[in-house]
Amino acid sequence: MSEEHDIKIEGKIIYPDPSFKENTRMGDYEAAYNEFQRNPEASWEKIANELEWIQRWDKVCEWQHPYARWFVNAKLNITQNCLDRHIHNGKKNKVAIIWVGDGGEERVLTYRQLYREVMRFANGLKSLGVKKGDTVCIYMPLVPEQIIVALACARIGVIHSIVFAGFGTQALNSRIRDCNAKIVVTADATIRRGKRVELKAIVDEAVVNAPSVEKIVVLRRMKPLMELYSEIEIDYNEVLKDVPECEAEIMEAEDPLFILYTSGTTGPAKGIVHACGGYMVGAYYTTLNVFDLRDNDVFWCTADPGWITGHTYIIYGPLLAGGTILITESTPDYPDPGVWWNIIDDFDVTIFYTAPTAIRMFMRMGEEWPKRYDLSSLRILGSVGEPLNPEAFEWYYRVIGKERCPIVDTWWQTETGMHMITTLAGQPMKPGFVGKPLPGVVADVVDKNGESVPSGKGGFLVIKEPWPSMMRTVHNNDERYRQYWNTIGKYYTAGDLAVKDDDGYIMILGRSDDVIIVAGHNIGSAEVESALVSNGAVAEAAVIGKPDLLKGEIIKAFVILREGYSPCDKLKSELIYHVRMSLGPIAMPSEIEFVDSLPKTRSGKIMRRVLRAKELGMDPGDVSTLED
């Protein structure tokens, strides 16, 4: 896709019930956006004032391109706003977390109970010698303990780095080593579709070449209890201290809160660093306003904290806002395709936030499954992870929302920390368009010189002004951070192609780089290629994303074999399994094609866009730099 193309963008408009616009927290979008634009710092300050600070700021924002400091010299601890504040404002007996296991088991934690568990584990971490500024890697299933550990880290000023438990040994090892993790917290296993999936075994391999790791804390969920043989291993429950209080570490607003790895276009995954103060304000602001969160809502975000969606809209955002969150280890099609609709019915879920991949899967399974359940509790529907195509939008609106629930499609990134573009509840919805920039966000579609393009013409999506929850750097690679702000003018370049219509609504067209989005998960082509080449049969490899009706994209690999190896189906299966064991199932190629050569520039860079164009029957564009 090139920014030179004109895009056909006609489509239908869905007008919601006017009462949504009248009754939402944000109110009138245009008025709110204009108020922000008149004085952005005053608007952000107003939001920040709703939270508790140990020491107030001297200045809201200090911007020296490409670096920002937000709430300069302020001091805080984010857990005081997630926990203590609610303990003291009458919400201590309100439900904070509802957990549903793969087999239907249930656990409920009130704010008081969550507070106590966080304090106990925070004290336990301190007893292991962890201190402010250290890093703890969290590799756990979606159970309450995953949230407890993250909050315990934040309580004592320890940086957490959550790694999605679907990643394999190689991916986990690279992240542990890059963040120099002192402790790894894991579980013996997770349960997926009724089957036990070992996690501890993956950790055992991942720490072999990770000298920074001093302890492995293991949540033993299964009976009989797994044996812990190594002297560095310790049971989760032995770490917990029977001390119900742990003083909050005083954090500077710009101190790092967490490192979260996201796939890069070249080389290893990028460790995105988010800071305590600005991230807190952004997560709080968007949770309240995009989802119009109310005191009696039950908020179910189907993501995992191993991704930014889980960080912001499972852990921090809803807890900052004093909400009730539902989490589940279950998959959407086990034991049958009605399991998620049963959960919504059973727990009166009011806000449901999921991925287009899941919606398309439900479409394929048919309307009879959701029709078996009472979904009348639903008030707001959301979508995240990739563009929501019009067909899926309309099915979601009609079948799940019964044509009464607004759909807040959302565009944002690991790097942005919070929603940036959406259609707020109450605003006209345009299937296929994510919406308009949130008040406080200055987004545009531009050409390669940074000039705004006319409506209907494709271009690059950029953010023109800083925002509180923006990443502060890429861990151990600040040059990569600067590239985000120096690629197109002085704007933050998102790496997405987009188009804007006459009303200012933005449609995301896809990535302009080599990140592949599989079922809403960003997979770096370089990581998959590295995993393939690490197999002794492979000399070179290149991977691309191919459009897929269910997953959005699937991975196709082009592989050059070493001498002595011949193409065959058995070898294809072995290579797919090799990637699965190295990176995890989400990174597995769906197709492998054995080739004799790959298109390269004269400097040796593989031109994946040529492979993609050939695969899709498209014009490959300018190939003047091809070696052959």
C-alpha positions in Angstrom: 0.0 0.0 0.0 1.3 3.5 -0.8 0.2 6.8 0.5 -0.3 7.9 -3.1 -3.5 5.7 -3.6 -7.0 7.2 -3.5 -9.1 5.0 -1.2 -12.8 4.3 -1.6 -14.3 5.1 1.7 -18.0 5.4 1.3 -20.1 3.5 3.9 -23.1 3.5 6.1 -23.5 5.5 9.3 -25.1 4.1 12.4 -26.6 6.7 14.7 -26.9 5.5 18.4 -29.6 6.3 20.8 -29.3 10.1 21.6 -29.4 9.3 25.3 -25.9 8.0 25.2 -24.5 11.3 24.1 -26.5 13.1 26.7 -25.6 10.8 29.6 -21.9 9.8 29.0 -19.1 11.2 31.1 -17.5 12.8 28.1 -20.7 14.5 26.9 -20.3 16.3 23.6 -17.2 15.2 21.7 -16.6 18.4 19.8 -17.0 20.6 22.8 -14.6 18.4 24.8 -12.0 18.3 22.0 -12.1 22.0 21.5 -11.7 22.6 25.2 -8.6 20.4 25.2 -7.2 22.2 22.2 -7.6 25.6 23.9 -5.4 24.6 26.8 -4.1 21.1 26.7 -2.0 21.4 29.9 -5.0 22.7 31.9 -7.1 19.9 30.6 -4.6 17.2 31.6 -4.1 18.9 34.9 -7.8 18.7 35.6 -7.8 15.0 35.0 -4.7 14.5 37.1 -6.3 16.3 40.0 -8.9 13.5 40.3 -6.1 11.2 41.4 -4.0 11.3 44.6 -0.4 12.5 44.5 2.2 12.4 47.3 3.6 15.7 45.9 2.1 17.9 43.2 3.9 18.8 40.0 5.8 22.0 39.2 4.8 21.9 35.6 2.3 19.7 33.7 4.5 19.0 30.6 8.1 19.8 29.6 8.5 19.0 25.9 11.9 19.0 24.3 11.5 17.0 21.1 11.5 14.0 21.1 11.5 13.7 24.9 8.6 14.7 27.3 8.4 14.9 31.0 4.9 14.9 32.4 3.9 16.2 35.8 7.4 17.4 36.4 8.8 16.7 39.9 5.5 15.2 41.1 5.7 12.1 43.4 3.2 9.3 43.6 2.6 5.6 43.8 0.2 4.2 41.3 -1.0 1.5 43.7 -2.2 4.1 46.2 -4.7 5.1 43.5 -5.5 1.6 42.5 -6.0 0.3 46.0 -5.6 2.6 49.1 -7.8 5.3 47.6 -10.7 2.8 47.3 -10.1 1.2 50.7 -10.7 4.7 52.2 -13.5 5.9 50.0 -16.1 3.3 50.9 -15.2 0.8 48.2 -13.2 -1.7 50.2 -15.9 -4.3 50.1 -16.7 -3.7 46.4 -15.6 -6.5 44.1 -12.4 -5.7 42.3 -11.7 -9.0 40.4 -13.9 -11.8 39.3 -12.0 -14.8 37.9 -13.4 -17.7 35.9 -11.3 -20.7 35.3 -11.1 -22.9 32.2 -13.3 -25.5 33.9 -15.8 -22.9 35.3 -14.1 -22.4 38.7 -14.7 -19.0 40.3 -12.8 -16.7 42.6 -13.8 -13.2 43.7 -11.5 -10.6 45.3 -12.8 -7.4 46.9 -10.7 -4.3 47.0 -9.8 -5.1 50.6 -8.8 -8.6 49.8 -6.8 -7.5 46.7 -5.1 -4.9 48.8 -4.0 -7.4 51.4 -2.7 -9.9 48.9 -0.7 -7.2 47.1 0.8 -6.0 50.4 1.7 -9.6 51.4 3.5 -10.3 48.1 5.2 -6.9 48.0 6.7 -7.7 51.5 7.7 -11.1 50.2 9.5 -9.6 47.2 11.4 -7.3 49.6 12.4 -10.3 51.7 13.9 -11.8 48.5 16.2 -8.8 48.2 14.3 -7.0 45.5 14.5 -3.2 45.7 13.4 -0.1 43.8 14.7 0.0 40.3 15.1 -3.8 40.0 13.1 -5.7 37.4 10.8 -8.7 37.9 9.7 -10.8 34.9 6.1 -12.2 35.2 5.3 -15.2 33.1 2.0 -16.4 34.3 -1.5 -17.6 33.2 -4.4 -15.2 33.5 -5.1 -15.7 37.2 -5.6 -13.1 39.9 -2.0 -13.7 41.1 -0.7 -12.2 37.8 -2.4 -8.9 38.7 -1.3 -9.2 42.3 2.4 -9.6 41.4 2.3 -6.7 39.0 0.8 -4.4 41.6 3.2 -5.7 44.3 6.1 -4.7 42.1 4.6 -1.2 41.5 4.1 -0.9 45.3 7.8 -1.2 46.1 9.1 0.6 43.0 10.2 -2.5 41.2 9.8 -2.5 37.4 7.7 -5.3 36.1 8.0 -6.9 32.7 5.0 -9.2 31.9 5.6 -11.8 29.2 2.6 -13.4 27.5 2.4 -17.1 28.7 1.9 -18.1 25.1 5.5 -17.3 24.2 8.1 -20.0 24.0 11.6 -20.4 25.5 13.5 -18.3 23.0 11.1 -15.3 23.3 11.0 -15.5 27.1 14.8 -15.8 27.4 15.5 -12.8 25.2 13.1 -10.6 27.2 14.5 -11.8 30.6 18.0 -11.0 29.4 17.2 -7.6 27.9 15.4 -6.3 31.0 18.0 -8.0 33.3 15.3 -9.6 35.4 16.3 -10.4 39.0 13.2 -12.5 39.7 11.0 -14.6 37.5 7.5 -15.3 38.8 5.7 -18.1 37.0 3.2 -20.9 37.6 3.5 -24.7 37.2 1.0 -24.7 34.3 -2.0 -23.0 32.7 -5.2 -24.8 31.6 -6.3 -24.3 27.9 -9.3 -26.2 26.5 -9.2 -28.6 29.5 -5.5 -29.5 29.0 -2.5 -28.7 31.1 0.1 -26.5 29.4 3.4 -26.5 31.2 4.9 -23.1 32.0 7.6 -23.9 34.5 9.4 -26.2 32.0 9.6 -23.3 29.6 11.0 -21.0 32.4 13.6 -23.7 33.3 15.0 -23.6 29.8 14.7 -19.8 29.4 16.8 -19.0 32.5 19.7 -21.3 31.6 21.5 -18.4 29.8 20.1 -15.6 31.9 22.6 -14.9 34.6 20.7 -12.0 36.2 18.0 -14.3 37.5 18.4 -15.0 41.3 15.1 -16.6 42.1 12.2 -18.3 40.4 8.9 -18.0 42.2 6.4 -20.7 41.3 2.6 -20.6 41.8 1.8 -24.3 42.2 -1.8 -24.7 41.2 -1.9 -28.3 40.3 -2.2 -31.5 42.4 0.0 -33.2 43.3 2.3 -30.3 43.9 5.2 -30.0 41.5 8.6 -30.7 43.1 10.9 -27.7 43.3 14.5 -29.0 43.0 16.7 -26.0 42.4 17.9 -23.9 45.3 16.8 -20.8 43.4 13.2 -22.0 43.2 10.6 -21.0 45.8 6.9 -21.6 46.2 4.6 -18.5 45.7 2.8 -19.1 49.0 6.1 -19.2 50.9 7.0 -15.7 49.5 3.7 -14.3 50.9 4.2 -12.5 54.2 1.5 -12.3 56.9 2.0 -8.6 57.1 -1.1 -6.7 55.9 0.7 -3.4 55.3 3.5 -2.4 53.0 4.5 1.2 52.8 4.2 2.5 49.2 7.6 3.5 47.6 7.6 7.2 46.7 8.1 7.3 43.0 9.0 10.2 40.8 6.4 10.8 38.0 9.1 9.9 35.4 10.3 6.8 37.2 9.7 3.7 35.0 6.6 1.6 36.0 7.0 -1.3 33.5 8.8 -2.6 30.4 6.6 -4.3 27.9 8.1 -6.0 24.8 6.5 -5.5 21.4 7.6 -6.9 18.1 10.0 -4.8 16.1 10.5 -4.7 12.3 14.2 -5.8 12.7 16.1 -7.6 15.4 14.7 -8.6 18.8 11.5 -7.3 20.4 11.5 -3.7 21.6 11.2 -3.1 25.4 8.8 -0.2 25.6 9.3 1.8 28.8 6.3 3.5 30.5 6.6 6.0 33.4 4.5 6.1 36.6 2.8 9.5 36.4 1.8 10.0 32.8 0.8 6.4 32.3 -1.4 6.6 35.3 -3.2 9.7 34.1 -3.7 8.3 30.5 -5.0 4.9 31.7 -7.4 6.5 34.1 -8.7 9.1 31.7 -9.4 6.7 28.8 -10.9 3.9 31.0 -13.4 6.4 32.4 -14.3 8.2 29.2 -13.9 5.7 26.3 -15.9 3.0 28.2 -18.0 5.5 30.1 -17.2 3.4 33.2 -19.8 3.6 36.0 -19.7 2.3 39.6 -22.0 -0.7 38.9 -20.3 -1.9 35.7 -18.7 -5.3 35.3 -15.9 -4.7 32.8 -14.6 -7.7 30.8 -11.5 -7.1 28.6 -10.7 -10.5 27.0 -7.0 -9.6 26.5 -4.1 -10.9 28.6 -1.8 -8.7 30.7 1.0 -10.0 28.5 -0.1 -7.3 26.0 -0.6 -3.6 26.5 -4.4 -4.0 26.3 -4.2 -6.1 29.5 -1.9 -3.7 31.2 -4.0 -0.7 30.7 -7.6 -2.1 30.5 -7.4 -5.1 32.8 -5.0 -4.0 35.5 -4.4 -0.3 35.8 -7.2 1.6 34.1 -10.2 -0.2 35.7 -8.5 -0.3 39.2 -7.6 3.3 39.1 -11.3 4.0 38.3 -12.5 1.7 41.1 -14.1 -0.7 38.7 -15.0 -4.4 38.8 -13.0 -6.4 36.3 -13.7 -9.9 35.0 -10.9 -12.1 33.9 -11.0 -15.7 32.6 -8.5 -18.4 31.7 -11.1 -19.9 29.3 -11.0 -19.9 25.5 -14.0 -18.7 23.5 -14.8 -22.1 22.0 -14.3 -24.5 24.9 -16.2 -26.5 26.0 -18.5 -25.1 23.4 -18.9 -21.8 21.5 -21.3 -20.5 24.1 -18.9 -20.2 27.0 -18.2 -16.5 26.7 -21.9 -15.6 26.2 -22.7 -17.7 29.3 -20.1 -15.7 31.3 -21.7 -12.4 30.2 -25.2 -13.8 31.1 -24.0 -15.3 34.4 -22.1 -12.2 35.7 -24.2 -9.5 34.1 -21.2 -8.1 32.2 -21.9 -4.6 31.1 -18.8 -3.6 29.1 -17.3 -6.2 26.7 -13.9 -5.4 25.0 -12.6 -8.0 22.6 -10.7 -8.5 19.3 -12.0 -8.6 15.8 -10.5 -12.1 15.5 -12.9 -13.4 18.2 -15.8 -11.6 16.6 -15.1 -13.2 13.2 -14.8 -16.6 14.8 -18.2 -16.1 16.5 -19.7 -15.1 13.1 -18.4 -18.3 11.6 -20.0 -20.4 14.4 -23.4 -18.9 13.9 -26.0 -16.7 15.6 -27.6 -19.6 17.5 -24.9 -19.6 20.2 -25.3 -16.1 21.5 -29.1 -16.3 21.1 -29.1 -19.0 23.8 -28.0 -16.5 26.4 -29.4 -13.3 28.0 -27.0 -10.5 26.9 -29.3 -7.7 28.0 -26.8 -6.6 30.6 -24.4 -5.3 27.9 -24.2 -1.6 27.7 -20.9 -0.9 25.8 -19.1 -3.1 23.2 -15.4 -2.5 22.3 -12.9 -3.7 19.8 -9.1 -3.7 20.0 -6.0 -5.1 18.3 -6.6 -4.7 14.6 -9.0 -3.0 12.2 -12.6 -4.1 12.7 -13.9 -4.8 9.3 -17.5 -3.5 8.4 -19.0 -7.0 8.2 -17.8 -8.0 11.7 -18.8 -4.5 13.0 -22.4 -4.9 11.8 -22.6 -8.5 13.1 -21.3 -7.5 16.5 -23.7 -4.5 16.7 -26.7 -6.5 15.6 -26.2 -10.0 17.2 -24.4 -9.2 20.4 -25.4 -5.6 21.0 -29.0 -6.0 19.7 -28.6 -2.7 17.9 -28.6 -0.8 21.2 -25.0 -0.9 22.4 -22.5 1.5 21.0 -19.3 0.0 19.6 -16.1 1.8 20.7 -13.5 0.5 18.2 -10.1 1.6 19.4 -6.7 2.4 17.8 -3.7 2.6 20.0 -0.3 0.9 20.5 2.0 -0.5 23.2 4.0 2.7 22.6 1.0 5.0 23.2 -0.1 3.3 26.5 -3.7 4.5 26.1 -6.4 4.8 23.5 -5.7 7.4 20.9 -8.5 7.2 18.3 -12.0 5.9 18.8 -15.7 6.6 18.3 -17.0 7.6 21.7 -20.3 6.2 22.9 -23.0 8.5 21.6 -21.2 9.5 18.5 -22.2 8.4 15.0 -20.5 5.1 14.1 -19.0 4.3 10.7 -18.3 0.6 10.2 -14.7 0.2 9.0 -13.6 3.5 10.6 -12.0 3.5 14.0 -13.2 7.1 14.6 -11.6 10.4 15.6 -8.7 11.4 17.9 -9.6 11.5 21.6 -9.7 14.9 23.2 -6.1 15.5 24.1 -4.7 13.6 21.1 -3.7 15.4 17.9 -3.6 12.8 15.1 -3.4 13.3 11.4 -2.9 11.4 8.1 0.1 12.8 6.2 2.4 12.1 3.3 6.1 11.2 3.6 7.0 14.9 4.0 4.6 15.3 6.9 2.0 17.3 5.0 -1.6 16.6 5.6 -3.2 14.6 2.8 -6.7 15.4 1.5 -9.6 13.2 2.7 -9.9 10.0 0.7 -6.2 9.8 0.1 -4.1 7.2 1.9 -1.2 8.3 4.0 0.8 7.7 7.2 -0.8 8.0 10.6 1.0 10.4 12.9 0.5 12.0 16.3 1.6 15.6 16.3 1.8 16.5 20.0 3.0 14.6 23.1 0.5 12.9 25.5 0.9 11.8 29.1 1.1 8.0 28.6 3.5 8.1 25.7 6.4 5.7 26.1 9.6 7.3 27.4 12.2 5.2 25.6 13.0 1.8 24.2 14.9 -0.1 26.8 18.6 -0.3 25.9 17.9 1.3 22.6 17.1 5.0 22.8 18.0 5.5 19.2 15.1 3.3 18.2 12.9 5.5 20.4 14.1 8.6 18.6 13.2 7.0 15.2 9.5 7.2 16.1 9.7 11.0 16.3 12.2 11.6 13.5 10.9 9.5 10.6 8.2 11.9 9.4 8.9 15.5 10.3 8.8 16.0 14.1 5.7 13.8 14.5 5.3 10.4 16.2 5.1 7.9 13.3 2.8 5.0 14.2 3.8 2.7 11.4 0.2 2.4 10.2 -1.3 3.5 6.9 -4.6 5.3 7.2 -7.2 7.4 5.4 -9.5 10.2 6.7 -13.0 11.0 5.4 -14.6 14.4 5.1 -15.9 14.2 8.7 -12.5 13.5 10.2 -13.1 9.8 10.8 -10.0 7.7 10.4 -9.8 4.3 8.8 -6.7 2.1 9.5 -5.5 0.4 6.4 -2.7 -1.7 7.8 0.9 -1.6 8.7 3.5 0.2 6.7 6.4 -1.8 8.2 7.1 -5.5 8.7 5.0 -6.2 11.8 2.4 -8.9 11.2 -0.9 -8.7 13.2 -2.1 -12.3 13.9 -5.4 -12.4 15.8 -4.6 -8.9 17.2 -1.1 -9.9 18.3 1.9 -8.0 16.9 4.4 -10.5 15.6 7.8 -9.2 14.4 8.8 -10.7 11.1 12.5 -10.6 12.2 11.7 -12.8 15.3 10.0 -15.5 13.2 12.8 -15.4 10.6 15.4 -15.8 13.4 13.6 -18.7 14.8 13.4 -20.4 11.4 17.1 -19.8 10.7 18.0 -21.3 14.1 17.0 -24.6 12.7 19.9 -26.5 11.1 18.0 -27.1 7.8 17.4 -23.4 7.1 19.9 -21.1 5.3 17.7 -18.1 5.0 14.1 -17.1 5.6 11.6 -14.3 5.1 8.1 -14.1 6.4 5.1 -12.0 5.4 1.5 -11.5 6.6 -1.3 -12.7 4.3 -4.9 -11.6 4.7 -7.1 -14.1 6.5 -10.8 -13.8 7.1 -10.6 -15.1 10.7 -7.2 -14.0 12.1 -6.8 -10.8 10.1 -3.4 -12.0 8.9 -1.6 -15.3 8.9 2.2 -15.9 8.6 3.7 -17.2 5.4 7.4 -18.1 5.4 9.7 -18.3 2.4 12.6 -20.6 3.2 15.9 -21.4 1.5 17.3 -24.7 2.7 20.9 -25.6 3.4 22.8 -28.1 1.2 21.8 -31.6 2.0 18.1 -30.8 2.8 15.2 -31.3 0.3 11.8 -29.7 0.4 9.1 -32.0 1.8 5.9 -31.8 3.9 7.6 -33.5 6.8 10.3 -30.8 6.9 7.5 -28.1 6.7 5.9 -29.6 9.8 9.2 -29.8 11.6 9.9 -26.1 10.9 6.4 -25.0 12.1 6.9 -27.0 15.3 10.4 -25.5 15.7 8.9 -22.0 15.6 6.2 -23.0 18.0 8.7 -24.3 20.6 10.9 -21.2 20.1 8.3 -18.4 20.1 5.0 -20.0 20.9 1.9 -21.0 18.9 0.9 -17.4 18.0 4.0 -17.0 15.9 3.7 -20.3 13.9 3.7 -20.0 10.1 0.5 -21.2 8.6 2.3 -21.7 5.3 5.9 -22.4 4.3 7.1 -22.2 0.7 10.6 -23.5 -0.1 12.4 -21.2 -2.6 15.9 -20.9 -4.2 16.3 -17.2 -3.6 14.8 -14.2 -1.9 14.3 -10.6 -3.3 17.1 -8.4 -1.8 18.4 -4.9 -2.2 22.0 -4.5 -3.3 22.9 -4.0 0.4 21.4 -7.4 1.3 18.1 -6.3 2.9 15.2 -8.7 2.1 12.4 -6.8 0.3 9.4 -8.4 2.0 7.0 -6.1 0.2 8.0 -7.7 -3.1 7.2 -11.1 -1.6 3.9 -9.8 -0.3 3.0 -8.2 -3.6 3.8 -11.3 -5.6 1.8 -13.5 -3.1 -1.3 -11.2 -3.3 -1.0 -10.5 -7.1 -0.2 -6.8 -6.6 2.1 -4.4 -8.2 5.4 -4.6 -6.2 6.1 -0.9 -6.8 9.6 0.5 -7.2 12.1 -2.4 -7.5 15.0 -0.4 -8.7 17.0 -1.3 -5.6 16.7 -5.1 -6.2 19.9 -6.9 -6.5 18.5 -9.1 -9.2 
